[in-house]
Amino acid sequence: ILMTLVVRHYATARGFVAKPKSDRWHKRPTAMMGGVAIFLATIIMYALFVPPTRDSLALMGGSTFLFLVGLVDDIINIKPYQKLIGQLIGAAILVSFGLTLPITGYALVDIWITTFWIIGITNAINLLDNMDGLAAGISAIASIALGISFAVNGQMTELAFVAVFVGALIGFLVFNFNPASIFMGDCGSMFVGFLLAGSV
């Protein structure tokens, strides 16, 4: 919540605002860069409260890279194929650490499925970010369900990781519910979508 307040003030003062458009629901200029608050809150709480593991560090590294890609897009509007390249690099980071979905038992097939999954979920969250509270709300609900699954299976480190993420999303949602006073922007939707996809 505090991080979002600071980012909202900075974005408004610096002119990082989304102007009303036909494909958006807001009717007045609204601060962008809410993803910076989500990212910083997640990173700081992760460092303070989550025991680091090889897998979680790889996921945070890939998510941070996607955050930076989204931030560049928010500032200078890069092309869709450039964002896709960034997503492929992020997926490659996870795959290189052996973080693949063990679905078929064939390594190459599982790598392609994992890459498709990560890029698909990342872009799904990105596309959902056009209505107040939708992207962050859906991501929070999905993350809570994931956290319950971790708790049931006794995966306490993974639960702590997801709990930190949920906390960051809910803190942002305080200001993103209708009428939203701040949007997460691509830096937020790319980070949130990638982290959510990689947490499964």
PyMOL CGO cylinders between C-alpha atoms (Angstrom):
from pymol import cmd
from pymol.cgo import CYLINDER

trace = [
    CYLINDER, 0.00, 0.00, 0.00, 2.75, 2.44, 0.95, 0.3, 1, 1, 1, 1, 1, 1,
    CYLINDER, 2.75, 2.44, 0.95, 4.76, 1.56, -2.15, 0.3, 1, 1, 1, 1, 1, 1,
    CYLINDER, 4.76, 1.56, -2.15, 1.73, 2.17, -4.37, 0.3, 1, 1, 1, 1, 1, 1,
    CYLINDER, 1.73, 2.17, -4.37, 1.10, 5.57, -2.77, 0.3, 1, 1, 1, 1, 1, 1,
    CYLINDER, 1.10, 5.57, -2.77, 4.69, 6.62, -3.47, 0.3, 1, 1, 1, 1, 1, 1,
    CYLINDER, 4.69, 6.62, -3.47, 4.64, 5.34, -7.06, 0.3, 1, 1, 1, 1, 1, 1,
    CYLINDER, 4.64, 5.34, -7.06, 1.26, 6.95, -7.76, 0.3, 1, 1, 1, 1, 1, 1,
    CYLINDER, 1.26, 6.95, -7.76, 2.53, 10.32, -6.55, 0.3, 1, 1, 1, 1, 1, 1,
    CYLINDER, 2.53, 10.32, -6.55, 5.71, 10.01, -8.62, 0.3, 1, 1, 1, 1, 1, 1,
    CYLINDER, 5.71, 10.01, -8.62, 3.88, 8.89, -11.78, 0.3, 1, 1, 1, 1, 1, 1,
    CYLINDER, 3.88, 8.89, -11.78, 1.36, 11.71, -11.54, 0.3, 1, 1, 1, 1, 1, 1,
    CYLINDER, 1.36, 11.71, -11.54, 4.05, 14.32, -10.90, 0.3, 1, 1, 1, 1, 1, 1,
    CYLINDER, 4.05, 14.32, -10.90, 6.18, 13.06, -13.81, 0.3, 1, 1, 1, 1, 1, 1,
    CYLINDER, 6.18, 13.06, -13.81, 3.30, 12.73, -16.26, 0.3, 1, 1, 1, 1, 1, 1,
    CYLINDER, 3.30, 12.73, -16.26, 3.30, 8.93, -16.48, 0.3, 1, 1, 1, 1, 1, 1,
    CYLINDER, 3.30, 8.93, -16.48, -0.47, 8.76, -16.88, 0.3, 1, 1, 1, 1, 1, 1,
    CYLINDER, -0.47, 8.76, -16.88, -2.87, 6.81, -19.08, 0.3, 1, 1, 1, 1, 1, 1,
    CYLINDER, -2.87, 6.81, -19.08, -5.23, 9.06, -20.98, 0.3, 1, 1, 1, 1, 1, 1,
    CYLINDER, -5.23, 9.06, -20.98, -8.80, 7.86, -21.63, 0.3, 1, 1, 1, 1, 1, 1,
    CYLINDER, -8.80, 7.86, -21.63, -9.15, 5.67, -24.76, 0.3, 1, 1, 1, 1, 1, 1,
    CYLINDER, -9.15, 5.67, -24.76, -12.00, 3.86, -26.45, 0.3, 1, 1, 1, 1, 1, 1,
    CYLINDER, -12.00, 3.86, -26.45, -10.66, 0.43, -25.42, 0.3, 1, 1, 1, 1, 1, 1,
    CYLINDER, -10.66, 0.43, -25.42, -10.23, 1.44, -21.78, 0.3, 1, 1, 1, 1, 1, 1,
    CYLINDER, -10.23, 1.44, -21.78, -12.85, 1.99, -19.10, 0.3, 1, 1, 1, 1, 1, 1,
    CYLINDER, -12.85, 1.99, -19.10, -11.36, 4.94, -17.25, 0.3, 1, 1, 1, 1, 1, 1,
    CYLINDER, -11.36, 4.94, -17.25, -12.66, 8.41, -18.03, 0.3, 1, 1, 1, 1, 1, 1,
    CYLINDER, -12.66, 8.41, -18.03, -9.84, 10.55, -16.62, 0.3, 1, 1, 1, 1, 1, 1,
    CYLINDER, -9.84, 10.55, -16.62, -6.05, 10.51, -16.79, 0.3, 1, 1, 1, 1, 1, 1,
    CYLINDER, -6.05, 10.51, -16.79, -4.82, 7.82, -14.41, 0.3, 1, 1, 1, 1, 1, 1,
    CYLINDER, -4.82, 7.82, -14.41, -1.35, 7.19, -13.02, 0.3, 1, 1, 1, 1, 1, 1,
    CYLINDER, -1.35, 7.19, -13.02, 0.64, 4.35, -14.56, 0.3, 1, 1, 1, 1, 1, 1,
    CYLINDER, 0.64, 4.35, -14.56, 3.65, 2.43, -13.23, 0.3, 1, 1, 1, 1, 1, 1,
    CYLINDER, 3.65, 2.43, -13.23, 1.73, 0.57, -10.51, 0.3, 1, 1, 1, 1, 1, 1,
    CYLINDER, 1.73, 0.57, -10.51, 3.78, -2.45, -11.53, 0.3, 1, 1, 1, 1, 1, 1,
    CYLINDER, 3.78, -2.45, -11.53, 6.81, -0.75, -9.99, 0.3, 1, 1, 1, 1, 1, 1,
    CYLINDER, 6.81, -0.75, -9.99, 5.08, -0.88, -6.60, 0.3, 1, 1, 1, 1, 1, 1,
    CYLINDER, 5.08, -0.88, -6.60, 4.09, -4.54, -7.07, 0.3, 1, 1, 1, 1, 1, 1,
    CYLINDER, 4.09, -4.54, -7.07, 7.63, -5.43, -8.15, 0.3, 1, 1, 1, 1, 1, 1,
    CYLINDER, 7.63, -5.43, -8.15, 9.39, -3.58, -5.32, 0.3, 1, 1, 1, 1, 1, 1,
    CYLINDER, 9.39, -3.58, -5.32, 7.02, -4.88, -2.65, 0.3, 1, 1, 1, 1, 1, 1,
    CYLINDER, 7.02, -4.88, -2.65, 7.49, -8.45, -3.89, 0.3, 1, 1, 1, 1, 1, 1,
    CYLINDER, 7.49, -8.45, -3.89, 11.28, -8.18, -4.11, 0.3, 1, 1, 1, 1, 1, 1,
    CYLINDER, 11.28, -8.18, -4.11, 11.68, -6.55, -0.68, 0.3, 1, 1, 1, 1, 1, 1,
    CYLINDER, 11.68, -6.55, -0.68, 9.35, -8.97, 1.11, 0.3, 1, 1, 1, 1, 1, 1,
    CYLINDER, 9.35, -8.97, 1.11, 10.95, -11.92, -0.68, 0.3, 1, 1, 1, 1, 1, 1,
    CYLINDER, 10.95, -11.92, -0.68, 14.38, -10.82, 0.55, 0.3, 1, 1, 1, 1, 1, 1,
    CYLINDER, 14.38, -10.82, 0.55, 13.09, -10.36, 4.10, 0.3, 1, 1, 1, 1, 1, 1,
    CYLINDER, 13.09, -10.36, 4.10, 10.78, -13.33, 4.62, 0.3, 1, 1, 1, 1, 1, 1,
    CYLINDER, 10.78, -13.33, 4.62, 11.30, -16.07, 2.02, 0.3, 1, 1, 1, 1, 1, 1,
    CYLINDER, 11.30, -16.07, 2.02, 14.14, -18.59, 2.38, 0.3, 1, 1, 1, 1, 1, 1,
    CYLINDER, 14.14, -18.59, 2.38, 15.90, -18.36, -1.00, 0.3, 1, 1, 1, 1, 1, 1,
    CYLINDER, 15.90, -18.36, -1.00, 16.12, -21.47, -3.12, 0.3, 1, 1, 1, 1, 1, 1,
    CYLINDER, 16.12, -21.47, -3.12, 17.69, -22.10, -6.50, 0.3, 1, 1, 1, 1, 1, 1,
    CYLINDER, 17.69, -22.10, -6.50, 14.26, -22.32, -8.12, 0.3, 1, 1, 1, 1, 1, 1,
    CYLINDER, 14.26, -22.32, -8.12, 12.80, -19.20, -6.51, 0.3, 1, 1, 1, 1, 1, 1,
    CYLINDER, 12.80, -19.20, -6.51, 15.90, -17.17, -7.35, 0.3, 1, 1, 1, 1, 1, 1,
    CYLINDER, 15.90, -17.17, -7.35, 15.64, -18.29, -10.98, 0.3, 1, 1, 1, 1, 1, 1,
    CYLINDER, 15.64, -18.29, -10.98, 11.96, -17.33, -11.03, 0.3, 1, 1, 1, 1, 1, 1,
    CYLINDER, 11.96, -17.33, -11.03, 12.67, -13.93, -9.48, 0.3, 1, 1, 1, 1, 1, 1,
    CYLINDER, 12.67, -13.93, -9.48, 15.45, -13.39, -12.00, 0.3, 1, 1, 1, 1, 1, 1,
    CYLINDER, 15.45, -13.39, -12.00, 13.22, -14.18, -14.96, 0.3, 1, 1, 1, 1, 1, 1,
    CYLINDER, 13.22, -14.18, -14.96, 10.38, -12.10, -13.51, 0.3, 1, 1, 1, 1, 1, 1,
    CYLINDER, 10.38, -12.10, -13.51, 12.71, -9.16, -12.95, 0.3, 1, 1, 1, 1, 1, 1,
    CYLINDER, 12.71, -9.16, -12.95, 13.82, -9.34, -16.57, 0.3, 1, 1, 1, 1, 1, 1,
    CYLINDER, 13.82, -9.34, -16.57, 10.18, -9.26, -17.71, 0.3, 1, 1, 1, 1, 1, 1,
    CYLINDER, 10.18, -9.26, -17.71, 9.51, -6.34, -15.39, 0.3, 1, 1, 1, 1, 1, 1,
    CYLINDER, 9.51, -6.34, -15.39, 12.33, -4.42, -17.07, 0.3, 1, 1, 1, 1, 1, 1,
    CYLINDER, 12.33, -4.42, -17.07, 11.00, -5.29, -20.54, 0.3, 1, 1, 1, 1, 1, 1,
    CYLINDER, 11.00, -5.29, -20.54, 7.58, -4.00, -19.51, 0.3, 1, 1, 1, 1, 1, 1,
    CYLINDER, 7.58, -4.00, -19.51, 9.06, -0.87, -17.97, 0.3, 1, 1, 1, 1, 1, 1,
    CYLINDER, 9.06, -0.87, -17.97, 10.87, -0.05, -21.21, 0.3, 1, 1, 1, 1, 1, 1,
    CYLINDER, 10.87, -0.05, -21.21, 7.57, -0.57, -23.05, 0.3, 1, 1, 1, 1, 1, 1,
    CYLINDER, 7.57, -0.57, -23.05, 5.75, 1.77, -20.64, 0.3, 1, 1, 1, 1, 1, 1,
    CYLINDER, 5.75, 1.77, -20.64, 8.35, 4.46, -21.23, 0.3, 1, 1, 1, 1, 1, 1,
    CYLINDER, 8.35, 4.46, -21.23, 9.08, 4.23, -24.98, 0.3, 1, 1, 1, 1, 1, 1,
    CYLINDER, 9.08, 4.23, -24.98, 6.41, 1.85, -26.38, 0.3, 1, 1, 1, 1, 1, 1,
    CYLINDER, 6.41, 1.85, -26.38, 8.41, -0.98, -27.90, 0.3, 1, 1, 1, 1, 1, 1,
    CYLINDER, 8.41, -0.98, -27.90, 6.95, -3.20, -30.64, 0.3, 1, 1, 1, 1, 1, 1,
    CYLINDER, 6.95, -3.20, -30.64, 4.96, -6.39, -29.85, 0.3, 1, 1, 1, 1, 1, 1,
    CYLINDER, 4.96, -6.39, -29.85, 7.61, -8.66, -31.38, 0.3, 1, 1, 1, 1, 1, 1,
    CYLINDER, 7.61, -8.66, -31.38, 10.23, -7.07, -29.13, 0.3, 1, 1, 1, 1, 1, 1,
    CYLINDER, 10.23, -7.07, -29.13, 8.09, -7.88, -26.08, 0.3, 1, 1, 1, 1, 1, 1,
    CYLINDER, 8.09, -7.88, -26.08, 7.70, -11.43, -27.38, 0.3, 1, 1, 1, 1, 1, 1,
    CYLINDER, 7.70, -11.43, -27.38, 11.48, -11.77, -27.66, 0.3, 1, 1, 1, 1, 1, 1,
    CYLINDER, 11.48, -11.77, -27.66, 11.76, -10.59, -24.05, 0.3, 1, 1, 1, 1, 1, 1,
    CYLINDER, 11.76, -10.59, -24.05, 9.20, -13.19, -22.98, 0.3, 1, 1, 1, 1, 1, 1,
    CYLINDER, 9.20, -13.19, -22.98, 11.13, -15.91, -24.80, 0.3, 1, 1, 1, 1, 1, 1,
    CYLINDER, 11.13, -15.91, -24.80, 14.32, -14.89, -23.02, 0.3, 1, 1, 1, 1, 1, 1,
    CYLINDER, 14.32, -14.89, -23.02, 12.49, -14.96, -19.68, 0.3, 1, 1, 1, 1, 1, 1,
    CYLINDER, 12.49, -14.96, -19.68, 11.13, -18.44, -20.43, 0.3, 1, 1, 1, 1, 1, 1,
    CYLINDER, 11.13, -18.44, -20.43, 14.62, -19.55, -21.46, 0.3, 1, 1, 1, 1, 1, 1,
    CYLINDER, 14.62, -19.55, -21.46, 15.94, -18.45, -18.05, 0.3, 1, 1, 1, 1, 1, 1,
    CYLINDER, 15.94, -18.45, -18.05, 13.50, -20.78, -16.29, 0.3, 1, 1, 1, 1, 1, 1,
    CYLINDER, 13.50, -20.78, -16.29, 14.07, -23.66, -18.69, 0.3, 1, 1, 1, 1, 1, 1,
    CYLINDER, 14.07, -23.66, -18.69, 17.85, -23.33, -18.33, 0.3, 1, 1, 1, 1, 1, 1,
    CYLINDER, 17.85, -23.33, -18.33, 17.41, -23.95, -14.59, 0.3, 1, 1, 1, 1, 1, 1,
    CYLINDER, 17.41, -23.95, -14.59, 15.36, -27.06, -15.28, 0.3, 1, 1, 1, 1, 1, 1,
    CYLINDER, 15.36, -27.06, -15.28, 12.05, -25.46, -14.38, 0.3, 1, 1, 1, 1, 1, 1,
    CYLINDER, 12.05, -25.46, -14.38, 9.77, -27.20, -16.86, 0.3, 1, 1, 1, 1, 1, 1,
    CYLINDER, 9.77, -27.20, -16.86, 6.30, -28.69, -16.60, 0.3, 1, 1, 1, 1, 1, 1,
    CYLINDER, 6.30, -28.69, -16.60, 6.80, -32.49, -16.35, 0.3, 1, 1, 1, 1, 1, 1,
    CYLINDER, 6.80, -32.49, -16.35, 3.82, -33.37, -18.52, 0.3, 1, 1, 1, 1, 1, 1,
    CYLINDER, 3.82, -33.37, -18.52, 4.98, -35.79, -21.20, 0.3, 1, 1, 1, 1, 1, 1,
    CYLINDER, 4.98, -35.79, -21.20, 8.29, -37.09, -19.86, 0.3, 1, 1, 1, 1, 1, 1,
    CYLINDER, 8.29, -37.09, -19.86, 10.02, -36.01, -23.06, 0.3, 1, 1, 1, 1, 1, 1,
    CYLINDER, 10.02, -36.01, -23.06, 12.38, -33.16, -22.20, 0.3, 1, 1, 1, 1, 1, 1,
    CYLINDER, 12.38, -33.16, -22.20, 12.14, -31.30, -25.52, 0.3, 1, 1, 1, 1, 1, 1,
    CYLINDER, 12.14, -31.30, -25.52, 8.34, -31.50, -25.63, 0.3, 1, 1, 1, 1, 1, 1,
    CYLINDER, 8.34, -31.50, -25.63, 8.05, -30.38, -22.01, 0.3, 1, 1, 1, 1, 1, 1,
    CYLINDER, 8.05, -30.38, -22.01, 10.33, -27.42, -22.73, 0.3, 1, 1, 1, 1, 1, 1,
    CYLINDER, 10.33, -27.42, -22.73, 8.07, -26.27, -25.57, 0.3, 1, 1, 1, 1, 1, 1,
    CYLINDER, 8.07, -26.27, -25.57, 4.94, -26.76, -23.47, 0.3, 1, 1, 1, 1, 1, 1,
    CYLINDER, 4.94, -26.76, -23.47, 6.50, -24.79, -20.63, 0.3, 1, 1, 1, 1, 1, 1,
    CYLINDER, 6.50, -24.79, -20.63, 7.54, -21.97, -22.96, 0.3, 1, 1, 1, 1, 1, 1,
    CYLINDER, 7.54, -21.97, -22.96, 4.04, -21.83, -24.47, 0.3, 1, 1, 1, 1, 1, 1,
    CYLINDER, 4.04, -21.83, -24.47, 2.49, -21.82, -20.98, 0.3, 1, 1, 1, 1, 1, 1,
    CYLINDER, 2.49, -21.82, -20.98, 4.70, -19.02, -19.67, 0.3, 1, 1, 1, 1, 1, 1,
    CYLINDER, 4.70, -19.02, -19.67, 4.24, -16.79, -22.71, 0.3, 1, 1, 1, 1, 1, 1,
    CYLINDER, 4.24, -16.79, -22.71, 0.50, -17.55, -22.83, 0.3, 1, 1, 1, 1, 1, 1,
    CYLINDER, 0.50, -17.55, -22.83, -0.17, -16.67, -19.19, 0.3, 1, 1, 1, 1, 1, 1,
    CYLINDER, -0.17, -16.67, -19.19, 2.07, -13.60, -19.33, 0.3, 1, 1, 1, 1, 1, 1,
    CYLINDER, 2.07, -13.60, -19.33, 0.16, -12.24, -22.32, 0.3, 1, 1, 1, 1, 1, 1,
    CYLINDER, 0.16, -12.24, -22.32, -3.20, -13.24, -20.84, 0.3, 1, 1, 1, 1, 1, 1,
    CYLINDER, -3.20, -13.24, -20.84, -2.56, -11.08, -17.78, 0.3, 1, 1, 1, 1, 1, 1,
    CYLINDER, -2.56, -11.08, -17.78, -1.29, -8.31, -20.04, 0.3, 1, 1, 1, 1, 1, 1,
    CYLINDER, -1.29, -8.31, -20.04, -4.53, -8.41, -22.05, 0.3, 1, 1, 1, 1, 1, 1,
    CYLINDER, -4.53, -8.41, -22.05, -6.66, -8.47, -18.89, 0.3, 1, 1, 1, 1, 1, 1,
    CYLINDER, -6.66, -8.47, -18.89, -5.11, -5.20, -17.77, 0.3, 1, 1, 1, 1, 1, 1,
    CYLINDER, -5.11, -5.20, -17.77, -7.79, -3.01, -19.36, 0.3, 1, 1, 1, 1, 1, 1,
    CYLINDER, -7.79, -3.01, -19.36, -10.39, -2.83, -16.59, 0.3, 1, 1, 1, 1, 1, 1,
    CYLINDER, -10.39, -2.83, -16.59, -10.10, -1.64, -13.01, 0.3, 1, 1, 1, 1, 1, 1,
    CYLINDER, -10.10, -1.64, -13.01, -8.92, -4.39, -10.70, 0.3, 1, 1, 1, 1, 1, 1,
    CYLINDER, -8.92, -4.39, -10.70, -9.25, -7.18, -13.27, 0.3, 1, 1, 1, 1, 1, 1,
    CYLINDER, -9.25, -7.18, -13.27, -5.64, -8.27, -13.90, 0.3, 1, 1, 1, 1, 1, 1,
    CYLINDER, -5.64, -8.27, -13.90, -4.49, -7.87, -10.30, 0.3, 1, 1, 1, 1, 1, 1,
    CYLINDER, -4.49, -7.87, -10.30, -7.71, -9.40, -8.95, 0.3, 1, 1, 1, 1, 1, 1,
    CYLINDER, -7.71, -9.40, -8.95, -7.57, -12.50, -11.14, 0.3, 1, 1, 1, 1, 1, 1,
    CYLINDER, -7.57, -12.50, -11.14, -3.86, -12.91, -10.38, 0.3, 1, 1, 1, 1, 1, 1,
    CYLINDER, -3.86, -12.91, -10.38, -4.48, -12.61, -6.63, 0.3, 1, 1, 1, 1, 1, 1,
    CYLINDER, -4.48, -12.61, -6.63, -7.26, -15.21, -6.74, 0.3, 1, 1, 1, 1, 1, 1,
    CYLINDER, -7.26, -15.21, -6.74, -5.11, -17.60, -8.80, 0.3, 1, 1, 1, 1, 1, 1,
    CYLINDER, -5.11, -17.60, -8.80, -2.16, -17.08, -6.44, 0.3, 1, 1, 1, 1, 1, 1,
    CYLINDER, -2.16, -17.08, -6.44, -4.30, -17.71, -3.35, 0.3, 1, 1, 1, 1, 1, 1,
    CYLINDER, -4.30, -17.71, -3.35, -5.51, -20.98, -4.90, 0.3, 1, 1, 1, 1, 1, 1,
    CYLINDER, -5.51, -20.98, -4.90, -1.90, -21.89, -5.65, 0.3, 1, 1, 1, 1, 1, 1,
    CYLINDER, -1.90, -21.89, -5.65, -0.93, -21.02, -2.07, 0.3, 1, 1, 1, 1, 1, 1,
    CYLINDER, -0.93, -21.02, -2.07, -3.66, -23.29, -0.69, 0.3, 1, 1, 1, 1, 1, 1,
    CYLINDER, -3.66, -23.29, -0.69, -2.29, -26.11, -2.84, 0.3, 1, 1, 1, 1, 1, 1,
    CYLINDER, -2.29, -26.11, -2.84, 1.21, -25.50, -1.46, 0.3, 1, 1, 1, 1, 1, 1,
    CYLINDER, 1.21, -25.50, -1.46, -0.12, -25.45, 2.12, 0.3, 1, 1, 1, 1, 1, 1,
    CYLINDER, -0.12, -25.45, 2.12, -2.01, -28.73, 1.65, 0.3, 1, 1, 1, 1, 1, 1,
    CYLINDER, -2.01, -28.73, 1.65, 1.14, -30.37, 0.30, 0.3, 1, 1, 1, 1, 1, 1,
    CYLINDER, 1.14, -30.37, 0.30, 3.36, -28.99, 3.06, 0.3, 1, 1, 1, 1, 1, 1,
    CYLINDER, 3.36, -28.99, 3.06, 5.42, -26.82, 0.70, 0.3, 1, 1, 1, 1, 1, 1,
    CYLINDER, 5.42, -26.82, 0.70, 6.02, -24.02, 3.20, 0.3, 1, 1, 1, 1, 1, 1,
    CYLINDER, 6.02, -24.02, 3.20, 8.80, -22.23, 1.31, 0.3, 1, 1, 1, 1, 1, 1,
    CYLINDER, 8.80, -22.23, 1.31, 6.67, -22.09, -1.84, 0.3, 1, 1, 1, 1, 1, 1,
    CYLINDER, 6.67, -22.09, -1.84, 3.72, -20.93, 0.27, 0.3, 1, 1, 1, 1, 1, 1,
    CYLINDER, 3.72, -20.93, 0.27, 5.78, -18.07, 1.71, 0.3, 1, 1, 1, 1, 1, 1,
    CYLINDER, 5.78, -18.07, 1.71, 6.86, -17.08, -1.79, 0.3, 1, 1, 1, 1, 1, 1,
    CYLINDER, 6.86, -17.08, -1.79, 3.28, -16.95, -3.08, 0.3, 1, 1, 1, 1, 1, 1,
    CYLINDER, 3.28, -16.95, -3.08, 2.05, -15.21, 0.09, 0.3, 1, 1, 1, 1, 1, 1,
    CYLINDER, 2.05, -15.21, 0.09, 4.50, -12.37, -0.53, 0.3, 1, 1, 1, 1, 1, 1,
    CYLINDER, 4.50, -12.37, -0.53, 3.22, -12.07, -4.10, 0.3, 1, 1, 1, 1, 1, 1,
    CYLINDER, 3.22, -12.07, -4.10, -0.43, -12.07, -2.97, 0.3, 1, 1, 1, 1, 1, 1,
    CYLINDER, -0.43, -12.07, -2.97, 0.34, -9.35, -0.43, 0.3, 1, 1, 1, 1, 1, 1,
    CYLINDER, 0.34, -9.35, -0.43, 1.89, -7.14, -3.11, 0.3, 1, 1, 1, 1, 1, 1,
    CYLINDER, 1.89, -7.14, -3.11, -1.14, -7.63, -5.39, 0.3, 1, 1, 1, 1, 1, 1,
    CYLINDER, -1.14, -7.63, -5.39, -3.67, -6.88, -2.66, 0.3, 1, 1, 1, 1, 1, 1,
    CYLINDER, -3.67, -6.88, -2.66, -1.76, -3.78, -1.59, 0.3, 1, 1, 1, 1, 1, 1,
    CYLINDER, -1.76, -3.78, -1.59, -1.93, -2.55, -5.18, 0.3, 1, 1, 1, 1, 1, 1,
    CYLINDER, -1.93, -2.55, -5.18, -5.61, -3.49, -5.51, 0.3, 1, 1, 1, 1, 1, 1,
    CYLINDER, -5.61, -3.49, -5.51, -6.51, -1.03, -2.75, 0.3, 1, 1, 1, 1, 1, 1,
    CYLINDER, -6.51, -1.03, -2.75, -5.91, 1.71, -5.33, 0.3, 1, 1, 1, 1, 1, 1,
    CYLINDER, -5.91, 1.71, -5.33, -6.80, -0.27, -8.47, 0.3, 1, 1, 1, 1, 1, 1,
    CYLINDER, -6.80, -0.27, -8.47, -10.42, -1.08, -7.70, 0.3, 1, 1, 1, 1, 1, 1,
    CYLINDER, -10.42, -1.08, -7.70, -13.02, 0.94, -9.57, 0.3, 1, 1, 1, 1, 1, 1,
    CYLINDER, -13.02, 0.94, -9.57, -12.51, 3.84, -9.89, 0.3, 1, 1, 1, 1, 1, 1,
    CYLINDER, -12.51, 3.84, -9.89, -8.80, 3.08, -10.17, 0.3, 1, 1, 1, 1, 1, 1,
    CYLINDER, -8.80, 3.08, -10.17, -6.34, 5.83, -9.30, 0.3, 1, 1, 1, 1, 1, 1,
    CYLINDER, -6.34, 5.83, -9.30, -3.38, 3.87, -10.68, 0.3, 1, 1, 1, 1, 1, 1,
    CYLINDER, -3.38, 3.87, -10.68, -2.79, 1.15, -13.31, 0.3, 1, 1, 1, 1, 1, 1,
    CYLINDER, -2.79, 1.15, -13.31, -0.06, -1.47, -13.23, 0.3, 1, 1, 1, 1, 1, 1,
    CYLINDER, -0.06, -1.47, -13.23, 1.10, -0.85, -16.80, 0.3, 1, 1, 1, 1, 1, 1,
    CYLINDER, 1.10, -0.85, -16.80, 3.09, -3.34, -18.86, 0.3, 1, 1, 1, 1, 1, 1,
    CYLINDER, 3.09, -3.34, -18.86, 5.86, -3.47, -16.25, 0.3, 1, 1, 1, 1, 1, 1,
    CYLINDER, 5.86, -3.47, -16.25, 3.27, -4.81, -13.84, 0.3, 1, 1, 1, 1, 1, 1,
    CYLINDER, 3.27, -4.81, -13.84, 1.31, -7.12, -16.11, 0.3, 1, 1, 1, 1, 1, 1,
    CYLINDER, 1.31, -7.12, -16.11, 4.46, -8.68, -17.57, 0.3, 1, 1, 1, 1, 1, 1,
    CYLINDER, 4.46, -8.68, -17.57, 5.97, -9.21, -14.11, 0.3, 1, 1, 1, 1, 1, 1,
    CYLINDER, 5.97, -9.21, -14.11, 2.74, -10.50, -12.57, 0.3, 1, 1, 1, 1, 1, 1,
    CYLINDER, 2.74, -10.50, -12.57, 1.90, -12.79, -15.49, 0.3, 1, 1, 1, 1, 1, 1,
    CYLINDER, 1.90, -12.79, -15.49, 5.38, -14.28, -15.68, 0.3, 1, 1, 1, 1, 1, 1,
    CYLINDER, 5.38, -14.28, -15.68, 5.68, -14.80, -11.93, 0.3, 1, 1, 1, 1, 1, 1,
    CYLINDER, 5.68, -14.80, -11.93, 2.25, -16.38, -11.77, 0.3, 1, 1, 1, 1, 1, 1,
    CYLINDER, 2.25, -16.38, -11.77, 2.99, -18.71, -14.69, 0.3, 1, 1, 1, 1, 1, 1,
    CYLINDER, 2.99, -18.71, -14.69, 6.36, -19.72, -13.28, 0.3, 1, 1, 1, 1, 1, 1,
    CYLINDER, 6.36, -19.72, -13.28, 5.01, -20.40, -9.78, 0.3, 1, 1, 1, 1, 1, 1,
    CYLINDER, 5.01, -20.40, -9.78, 2.89, -23.36, -10.87, 0.3, 1, 1, 1, 1, 1, 1,
]
cmd.load_cgo(trace, "trace")
